[in-house]
Amino acid sequence: MLTLPILPVCRLQQRDSAGHSYFGIEHHGIRPKAMTFAKGLANGLSIGGVIAEASMMNTLTTHSISTAGGNPVAMAAAIAVLDFVESHSLQQHADEVGTRLGEGLHQLSDQFPMIGEVRGSGLMWGLEIVHPHTLDPDPIRAADLIEHARDAGLLIGGGGLHRNVLRLTPPMTINSAEVAEALSYLRYALAQIHP
């Protein structure tokens, strides 16, 4: 396990669907000194948290490090979400269904040369859209793909340094049939602008 002096890690985008653990960073053998998290913990209610080594947290002399720390409604929602994740084995489910999603995305990349790279794990995946047969980012094509996917019934996000990455982050409760349906919608969108 690699321990760095200071490596703050934000869980805002990593989500709880990385597979075997609550924190995706654990899959990479890195132990951050501090980590923040929010959003999904309370299923959309305003919440945030910090996990840090005692050597860092014990230096704080204040009683709170947040504006609305300890909101009982958000805390109850977070406990309910964690209970649901545990009782329905959603981390294992995310790993299994995410494997199917990843395999389907890799199959699409074999068919469509505008997909320069497929990366991800669990239920968090990215497709890097490039000019076909190059590694040059193609943000215009990525934006068109997002629109075609939406028209087909699939909501996906965009991101990346060059705005050329399609982000697929379905809920942890997605099933195999829904993954197959999403892949068919994505295939349709890719076919609409295939060179």
C-alpha positions in Angstrom: 0.0 0.0 0.0 1.4 3.4 -1.1 1.1 6.1 1.5 1.7 9.6 0.3 2.3 12.7 2.6 -0.8 14.5 1.4 -3.2 13.2 -1.2 -6.6 14.6 -0.8 -9.1 12.5 -2.8 -12.6 13.7 -3.7 -15.2 11.0 -4.0 -17.6 13.4 -5.8 -17.3 11.5 -9.1 -15.9 8.1 -8.1 -19.2 7.1 -6.5 -19.9 3.9 -4.6 -20.2 1.7 -7.6 -16.5 0.9 -8.1 -17.0 -2.7 -7.2 -15.6 -4.4 -4.2 -15.3 -1.5 -1.8 -16.8 1.8 -0.8 -13.9 3.8 -2.1 -12.6 3.3 -5.7 -9.1 4.5 -4.7 -8.7 1.2 -2.8 -8.5 -0.6 -6.1 -5.2 1.2 -6.9 -3.3 0.5 -3.7 -3.3 4.1 -2.6 -4.1 5.3 0.9 -4.9 9.0 1.0 -4.3 11.0 4.1 -7.7 12.6 3.6 -10.8 11.9 1.5 -14.0 13.8 1.0 -17.3 12.4 -0.2 -20.8 13.7 -0.8 -23.9 13.4 -3.0 -24.6 9.7 -3.3 -24.1 9.0 0.3 -27.6 10.3 1.2 -29.2 9.6 -2.3 -29.2 13.3 -3.3 -29.8 15.0 0.1 -27.2 17.6 1.0 -24.4 15.8 2.8 -20.7 15.8 2.8 -18.0 14.1 4.8 -14.3 14.0 5.4 -12.3 10.9 6.3 -8.8 11.6 7.4 -6.0 10.1 9.5 -6.1 11.0 13.1 -2.9 12.9 12.8 -4.7 15.4 10.4 -8.1 15.5 12.0 -6.8 15.9 15.5 -5.2 19.2 14.5 -8.6 20.8 14.1 -9.5 22.9 17.1 -13.1 23.7 16.1 -16.2 21.7 16.9 -17.3 21.6 13.3 -15.9 21.8 9.8 -19.1 22.4 7.9 -22.0 24.8 7.7 -24.7 22.3 8.3 -22.8 19.5 9.9 -24.8 16.7 11.5 -28.2 17.4 9.8 -30.3 14.6 11.3 -32.4 14.1 8.2 -29.3 13.8 5.9 -27.7 11.5 8.5 -30.8 9.3 8.6 -30.8 9.2 4.8 -27.1 8.3 4.6 -27.6 5.4 7.1 -30.6 4.2 5.0 -28.6 4.3 1.8 -25.7 2.4 3.4 -28.1 -0.2 4.9 -29.7 -0.6 1.4 -26.3 -1.0 -0.3 -25.3 -3.6 2.2 -28.5 -5.6 2.4 -28.9 -5.8 -1.3 -25.2 -6.6 -2.0 -25.0 -3.7 -4.4 -21.2 -3.5 -4.4 -21.0 -7.1 -5.7 -23.9 -6.4 -8.0 -22.1 -3.3 -9.4 -19.0 -5.3 -10.0 -20.9 -8.1 -11.8 -23.2 -5.9 -13.9 -20.3 -3.4 -14.5 -18.3 -6.2 -16.0 -21.0 -6.9 -18.5 -21.2 -3.2 -19.3 -17.5 -2.9 -19.7 -17.4 -5.9 -22.0 -20.2 -4.4 -24.1 -18.4 -1.1 -24.3 -15.2 -2.8 -25.4 -17.2 -4.6 -28.2 -18.5 -1.3 -29.4 -14.9 0.1 -29.5 -14.0 -2.7 -31.8 -16.8 -1.7 -34.1 -16.5 2.1 -34.0 -13.0 3.6 -34.6 -14.2 6.9 -33.1 -13.9 5.3 -29.7 -10.2 5.8 -28.9 -10.3 4.3 -25.4 -12.6 2.6 -23.0 -11.8 3.0 -19.3 -13.5 2.3 -16.1 -14.6 -0.2 -13.5 -17.8 -1.2 -11.7 -20.5 1.1 -12.9 -18.4 4.1 -13.8 -17.1 4.1 -17.4 -15.7 6.5 -19.9 -15.5 6.4 -23.7 -12.9 8.7 -25.2 -14.2 9.9 -28.5 -11.5 10.7 -31.1 -11.1 11.4 -34.8 -11.2 7.9 -36.2 -7.9 6.1 -36.6 -6.2 8.8 -34.5 -5.9 9.7 -30.9 -7.0 13.3 -31.5 -9.9 14.3 -29.2 -13.2 15.0 -31.0 -15.4 17.0 -28.7 -17.9 17.9 -31.5 -18.5 14.2 -32.2 -18.8 13.5 -28.5 -21.5 16.2 -28.1 -23.3 14.8 -31.1 -23.2 11.3 -29.6 -24.7 12.6 -26.3 -27.6 14.1 -28.3 -28.2 11.0 -30.4 -28.1 8.9 -27.2 -30.6 11.2 -25.5 -32.9 11.0 -28.6 -32.7 7.2 -28.4 -33.6 7.3 -24.7 -30.2 7.0 -23.0 -28.9 9.8 -20.8 -25.1 10.0 -20.6 -22.8 12.7 -19.6 -19.8 14.4 -21.1 -16.5 15.3 -19.6 -12.7 15.0 -19.9 -10.1 17.6 -20.4 -11.1 18.1 -24.0 -14.8 17.5 -23.5 -14.5 14.3 -25.6 -15.3 11.7 -23.0 -18.7 10.1 -22.7 -19.4 9.2 -19.1 -21.6 6.3 -18.3 -22.5 6.1 -14.6 -25.7 4.1 -14.2 -27.3 3.6 -10.8 -26.1 0.6 -8.7 -29.5 -1.0 -9.1 -29.3 -1.4 -12.9 -29.9 -4.9 -14.0 -28.4 -6.9 -16.9 -31.4 -6.3 -19.2 -31.1 -2.6 -18.7 -27.4 -2.7 -19.4 -28.2 -4.5 -22.7 -30.8 -1.9 -23.5 -28.4 0.9 -22.8 -25.7 -0.6 -25.0 -28.2 -1.0 -27.8 -29.1 2.7 -27.5 -25.4 3.6 -27.5 -24.8 1.5 -30.5 -27.6 3.3 -32.3 -26.1 6.7 -31.4 -22.7 5.6 -32.6 -24.2 4.3 -35.9 -25.8 7.7 -36.5 -22.5 9.4 -36.9 -20.2 6.6 -37.9 -17.8 7.9 -40.6 
